Amino acid sequence: MIKHLFPALKKFKAYLNTASMGLMPLTAMQSANELLSKVINFEGEVNSVDFMDPQFLEGTLGEGARLMGVKKENIGLSIQTTEGLKRILLSLEPKKGMNIVSLDMEFPTLSALLKSYAKRFGLKIRVVRNRNGLYHLEDIEKTVDDNTFAIVCSTVQWVSGQRLNLKELSRIAHERGAYLIVDAAQHLGSLKLDPKKEGVDALSAGGEKWLLSPNTGAGLIYLSDELIEEASPITGILNLEPPTGEWGAWWGLPEKDPWGEYKARRDARKLDFGGGPPYLIAAAFKASLALINDIGIDEIERHNIKLVERIRDEVLSVGLSVIADNSSIITIKTGLNYEEEEKVVKALTEKGISISHRGVLGHYGIRVSPHLYNTKEEVELFLEELFSILGAKSG
């Protein structure tokens, strides 16, 4: 059992709220402390990216690659989800008048990003409407045409928990010559995601939820081989190839021309920050990713889905409903109005059970999101308390 790695669990009777914020393992603090100790004591060449990259960055990218079943060259480090999506989009060059397809219940930061991006490049946004809180592939397919630049959406919806079929989405996009760019913040780390096999062109996922690295600014970027070739980001210097094979040997050369021609990197790190990487973020993040990989994403998915199915079955058996049930998020519709349901959430919180109350475009409910540190007993406790509160209200 891994509960001892998560001291925060002691504060709750049941923490079932990873879709809001994941818990950080002790191993992340230990990894971060290792980096800080080296820097404070100047152990090794901590002033050189040639030393720091293999010490504190390459391993993190390797763990990200291991999680997604891709090459390390396809993985980059981001600052949570939105910054990663922003770098991906700004590295591409859409033609004025093209359109972007997205979904109407998306997380607000994604819609804000796409609106500003569309305004900058003269693009049109086509928003697919939900049907009773869910999306249907045929509705998305009807919205995409030969002038579509990209489908940009979340792989798992933040309110409903609906998990979209990425293989089919990529087919829809690629048949029309469009990209599939996804926000995987509510997916990666909780369920298997193989972006190469599923035809994803690019994704970004922050570490603050299922990747167990909250409040650090951690995140991952994935770029397909094809998109690595096509991407044309704004460069600094450290997202270019070292002219002499490594940076240390280059800095002192008197013949260097700061305005000369330099080659872009040929991996996902061409989208890097351009300056020194945020190694402290990477150090803590590596430990969280390693824990997920050591348990195994297949095992984590089985565990999470089993807990969600238990919640679904019990909820339906007492006449309540859910919006979707095919991810690690399940949102329960009690039939109460929003204000009354808010009181239920508050009562559960006071009993030490952490869940969320979420809503968008008229759809709302009690969102429950179990992860690898949760047990069947915690789910049973949540259900018992939920039904008790609802019974008291109806009585």
LINCORUR-V451220 format. One record per helix or strand. SS is the DSSP state (H for helix, E for strand). FROM is the first residue (numbers start at 1). TO is the last residue. Records with the same first field share a line. If there is no record, write none. Layout:
SS: FROM-TO / FROM-TO
This chain:
H: 3-5 / 7-11 / 26-40 / 49-68 / 72-74 / 80-90 / 108-121 / 137-143 / 166-175 / 195-198 / 225-230 / 248-251 / 268-271 / 279-295 / 297-317 / 338-350 / 376-394
E: 14-15 / 17-17 / 75-79 / 99-103 / 124-128 / 131-131 / 134-134 / 148-154 / 156-156 / 163-163 / 179-183 / 188-188 / 191-191 / 202-206 / 218-223 / 240-240 / 264-264 / 321-322 / 330-333 / 353-354 / 356-360 / 363-369
